[in-house]
Amino acid sequence: MAGALPKIGWGLMTLLSVGVACYALYHVATNFEHVPGAVLKNAFPSGLGIRAHILFAGIALLTGPWQFSGGLRRTRPKLHRWTGRIYVLACTLGGLAGGATALFTTAGPIAGWGFFVLALLWVPFTLLAWQAAMRQDFDSHKRWMIRSFALTFGAATLRIYLPIGLAIMSAQGARDPFTLPYTIIAWAAWLPNLLVVEAWLRSRPSRTQRKAVTAAA
């Protein structure tokens, strides 16, 4: 049973990621005609930034989970590398677009800074993963990729939390059921993800750390 838990977790993560990715790419395919009104109400200086963010974040969600498939790495290493390159490019462009639009949200500066800090971490974490792969430090590559995807997965957790927040606020008869939950979720969608994976990574020393401990012994 214990051996099945990682596979179940990966399957659930992949299902949610692909589902949200398809939702994002549906908007791209329909020329953004059905983007929710709450998104369109934001005071973006141009629609280009949010459209680019939706497109590239969708691609990142679609390709990211497969980077953690051991079977794919072993049997299709070339496919693993190419999907990884697409993921890195999508995260970089999606993060830059997200950061450029984050502070223009009409939900206020707290929400804006939540998304801005997310972008500020998402891009360098992803590039650090890529750089580690380029120098064949695959242990560091894996650890930075886990951090990167924890942030990417914020798009999925946001869409889990937001309906719950809206339902709670609506049940309380709030005049504006959107702004308060959205402000909280701008941080809650990604920060707990990152803290959880960081705690998990710290509980599992890297290969370099294990070698240092062995040498010291």
MIGUSE-820176 format. One line per 4 residues: number of its first residue (from 1); their letters; for each residue x, z, y of C-alpha. Coordinates in steps of 0.001 Angstrom, whole numbers. Layout:
<nodes>
NUM = A = X:Z:Y | ...
</nodes>
This chain:
<nodes>
1 = MAGA = 0:0:0 | 2826:921:2393 | 4390:-2509:1864 | 1106:-4208:2744
5 = LPKI = 684:-2414:6075 | 3257:-4520:7990 | 1606:-7701:6710 | -1826:-6447:7744
9 = GWGL = -469:-5504:11179 | 1182:-8884:11592 | -1998:-10651:10494 | -4144:-8724:12971
13 = MTLL = -1636:-9309:15771 | -1532:-13021:14968 | -5314:-13312:14794 | -5779:-11664:18192
17 = SVGV = -2933:-13646:19755 | -4176:-16997:18499 | -7732:-16146:19523 | -6736:-15343:23100
21 = ACYA = -4405:-18361:23156 | -7256:-20668:22135 | -9425:-19113:24861 | -6701:-19816:27444
25 = LYHV = -6042:-23347:26224 | -9788:-24036:26199 | -9717:-23495:29969 | -6777:-25880:30242
29 = ATNF = -8575:-28513:28139 | -11732:-28221:30276 | -9736:-28485:33519 | -10391:-24796:34294
33 = EHVP = -14081:-25488:34998 | -15175:-22366:33099 | -12613:-19837:34341 | -14456:-16522:34944
37 = GAVL = -15659:-15993:38490 | -13765:-12711:38788 | -10526:-14671:38391 | -11508:-17378:40843
41 = KNAF = -12354:-14783:43489 | -8723:-13713:43764 | -7042:-14702:47003 | -4451:-17033:45497
45 = PSGL = -2754:-19265:48077 | -3026:-22095:45566 | -4774:-22603:42253 | -1580:-24019:40762
49 = GIRA = -12:-20626:40022 | -2912:-19183:38038 | -3401:-22466:36170 | 268:-22550:35200
53 = HILF = 74:-18916:34122 | -2973:-19526:31923 | -1346:-22581:30318 | 2066:-21099:29574
57 = AGIA = 805:-17623:28629 | -1502:-19332:26144 | 1406:-21227:24623 | 3464:-18011:24442
61 = LLTG = 644:-16250:22594 | 249:-19187:20234 | 3938:-19393:19293 | 5067:-15774:19603
65 = PWQF = 3681:-14202:16413 | 5367:-16788:14195 | 8779:-15635:15389 | 8245:-12490:13325
69 = SGGL = 7414:-14338:10110 | 10285:-13726:7698 | 9045:-16529:5459 | 9201:-19037:8296
73 = RRTR = 12721:-17964:9268 | 13952:-18283:5696 | 12226:-21491:4618 | 11892:-23371:7935
77 = PKLH = 14801:-22213:10121 | 14683:-25338:12277 | 10950:-24810:12954 | 11666:-21168:13755
81 = RWTG = 14280:-22200:16313 | 12059:-24818:17957 | 9014:-22583:18205 | 11352:-19928:19614
85 = RIYV = 12549:-22316:22310 | 8960:-23186:23191 | 8119:-19473:23335 | 11050:-18698:25644
89 = LACT = 10173:-21562:27983 | 6480:-20601:27991 | 7239:-16934:28734 | 9650:-17846:31515
93 = LGGL = 7275:-20251:33255 | 4217:-18104:32555 | 5977:-15011:33835 | 7184:-16704:37018
97 = AGGA = 3685:-18068:37676 | 2122:-14696:36921 | 4548:-12888:39209 | 3891:-15375:42005
101 = TALF = 135:-14737:41865 | -27:-11059:40868 | -7:-9521:44342 | -2840:-11755:45519
105 = TTAG = -5436:-10078:43302 | -8473:-8775:45180 | -8508:-5758:42835 | -5948:-4166:45170
109 = PIAG = -2225:-3418:45308 | -2136:-1037:42333 | -3500:-3730:40032 | -1301:-6348:41685
113 = WGFF = 1843:-4323:41173 | 887:-3662:37568 | 883:-7377:36825 | 3918:-7992:39026
117 = VLAL = 6024:-5411:37161 | 4851:-6952:33894 | 6178:-10343:35022 | 9349:-8704:36315
121 = LWVP = 10093:-7383:32813 | 8631:-10216:30743 | 10984:-12945:31962 | 14336:-11111:31616
125 = FTLL = 13414:-9504:28278 | 12633:-12950:26899 | 15814:-14483:28305 | 17874:-11618:26868
129 = AWQA = 16376:-12402:23457 | 17339:-16056:23861 | 20861:-15224:25016 | 21369:-12917:22025
133 = AMRQ = 20299:-15719:19678 | 22698:-18143:21382 | 25637:-15820:20725 | 24325:-15237:17163
137 = DFDS = 23692:-11544:17745 | 20514:-11688:15704 | 20020:-7935:15604 | 19829:-7741:19403
141 = HKRW = 17818:-10959:19426 | 15153:-9412:17214 | 14967:-6222:19279 | 14590:-8075:22592
145 = MIRS = 12021:-10391:21033 | 9963:-7386:19970 | 10047:-6078:23529 | 9189:-9495:24904
149 = FALT = 6207:-9967:22624 | 4945:-6458:23353 | 4530:-7705:26930 | 3118:-11079:25869
153 = FGAA = 543:-9262:23732 | -704:-7544:26885 | -2952:-10584:27327 | -4718:-9626:24086
157 = TLRI = -4932:-5893:24750 | -6293:-6592:28239 | -9200:-8472:26665 | -9846:-5583:24299
161 = YLPI = -9826:-2916:26994 | -11645:-4764:29767 | -15060:-5148:28060 | -14906:-1469:27121
165 = GLAI = -14151:-508:30725 | -16900:-2745:32064 | -19410:-1298:29593 | -18520:2278:30571
169 = MSAQ = -18766:1570:34297 | -22026:-364:33903 | -23521:2471:31847 | -22682:4817:34712
173 = GARD = -24485:2535:37159 | -21377:1625:39157 | -21948:-855:41978 | -18625:-2501:41167
177 = PFTL = -18010:-2153:37417 | -14958:-4420:37520 | -12360:-3195:40008 | -11565:299:38660
181 = PYTI = -11194:-713:34996 | -9203:-3787:35978 | -6864:-1683:38123 | -6190:724:35248
185 = IAWA = -5859:-2047:32674 | -3348:-3932:34861 | -937:-1229:33671 | -2586:-76:30436
189 = AWLP = -2655:-3571:28925 | 1127:-3711:28565 | 2842:-402:29353 | 1668:1448:26190
193 = NLLV = 2650:-1609:24121 | 6173:-1435:25499 | 6456:2333:25104 | 5310:2179:21488
197 = VEAW = 7775:-554:20492 | 10579:1165:22415 | 9933:4403:20530 | 9855:2430:17265
201 = LRSR = 13119:652:18089 | 14816:3936:18964 | 13776:5293:15578 | 15534:2350:13918
205 = PSRT = 19190:2161:15057 | 20598:-1302:15599 | 23263:-2738:13283 | 25896:-2041:15954
209 = QRKA = 24811:1584:16210 | 24839:1992:12419 | 28367:575:12244 | 29501:2973:14973
213 = VTAA = 28040:5933:13069 | 29686:4772:9831 | 33050:4319:11547 | 32815:7757:13144
217 = A = 32067:9311:9783
</nodes>
